[in-house]
Amino acid sequence: MEIPTYITEVCQQMGYDYAIYLGEYKGEDVYSPMFNDPNTIAGRTCFIHVKGNSWRWSKNHDEAIKVMDYFGW
């Protein structure tokens, strides 16, 4: 799946390098921000949730953990 340009831009604005598409979760497309260097350490796990023309970061750590569990991370 091709990553929408605005998702990559959001990631880069927040210090990430790119995003990968994880799949659909509760009616939203979910993307994971990533770094080119796998040894980079970031803060709390957070995902980008997209529904229609709107996007948001994960609401909180609990939601991010549920997304991780859902996708088997």
KOLKE-331872 format. One record per residue (C-alpha): residue in three letters; y, z, x. Coordinates in Angstrom, 1 decimal. Layout:
residues N
PT  code       v       w       u
PT   ALA       Y       Z       X
...
end
This chain:
residues 73
PT  code       v       w       u
PT   MET     0.0     0.0     0.0
PT   GLU     3.4    -0.9     1.3
PT   ILE     5.7     2.1     1.7
PT   PRO     9.1     1.7    -0.2
PT   THR    12.0     1.5     2.3
PT   TYR    13.8     4.4     0.7
PT   ILE    10.8     6.7     1.4
PT   THR    10.9     5.8     5.1
PT   GLU    14.7     6.4     5.1
PT   VAL    14.3     9.8     3.4
PT   CYS    11.7    10.8     6.1
PT   GLN    13.8     9.6     8.9
PT   GLN    16.9    11.5     7.6
PT   MET    14.8    14.7     7.6
PT   GLY    13.5    14.1    11.2
PT   TYR    10.2    12.5    10.5
PT   ASP     9.2     9.0    11.7
PT   TYR     7.4     7.5     8.7
PT   ALA     5.3     8.3     5.7
PT   ILE     1.8     7.5     4.5
PT   TYR     0.8     7.1     0.9
PT   LEU    -1.8     9.7    -0.2
PT   GLY    -2.3     8.5    -3.8
PT   GLU    -1.5     9.6    -7.3
PT   TYR    -1.3    13.3    -8.2
PT   LYS    -0.4    14.4   -11.8
PT   GLY     1.2    11.1   -12.6
PT   GLU     3.3    10.9    -9.4
PT   ASP     2.8     8.8    -6.3
PT   VAL     2.6    11.2    -3.3
PT   TYR     3.7    10.4     0.3
PT   SER     3.2    12.6     3.3
PT   PRO     6.0    12.5     6.0
PT   MET     4.5    12.0     9.5
PT   PHE     5.5    12.0    13.1
PT   ASN     4.6     9.4    15.7
PT   ASP     3.6    12.2    18.1
PT   PRO     0.6    14.1    16.6
PT   ASN     1.5    17.2    18.6
PT   THR     4.9    17.6    16.8
PT   ILE     5.1    20.9    14.9
PT   ALA     7.1    21.0    11.7
PT   GLY     8.0    23.7     9.2
PT   ARG     6.3    24.2     5.9
PT   THR     4.1    21.4     4.5
PT   CYS     6.0    19.3     2.1
PT   PHE     5.3    16.0     0.3
PT   ILE     7.5    13.3    -1.4
PT   HIS     6.6    12.9    -5.1
PT   VAL     7.7     9.7    -6.8
PT   LYS     7.7     8.9   -10.5
PT   GLY     9.5     5.8   -11.7
PT   ASN    12.9     5.5   -10.0
PT   SER    13.1     9.2    -9.0
PT   TRP    11.7    11.2    -6.1
PT   ARG    11.6    14.8    -5.0
PT   TRP    10.2    17.0    -2.3
PT   SER     7.3    19.4    -3.2
PT   LYS     8.7    22.2    -5.4
PT   ASN     7.3    25.0    -3.2
PT   HIS     4.5    25.9    -0.8
PT   ASP     2.0    26.5    -3.7
PT   GLU     2.5    23.0    -5.0
PT   ALA     2.1    21.5    -1.5
PT   ILE    -1.2    23.5    -1.0
PT   LYS    -2.5    22.1    -4.4
PT   VAL    -1.7    18.6    -3.2
PT   MET    -3.5    19.2     0.1
PT   ASP    -6.5    20.5    -1.8
PT   TYR    -6.5    17.6    -4.2
PT   PHE    -6.5    15.0    -1.4
PT   GLY    -9.0    17.0     0.7
PT   TRP    -6.7    17.9     3.6
end
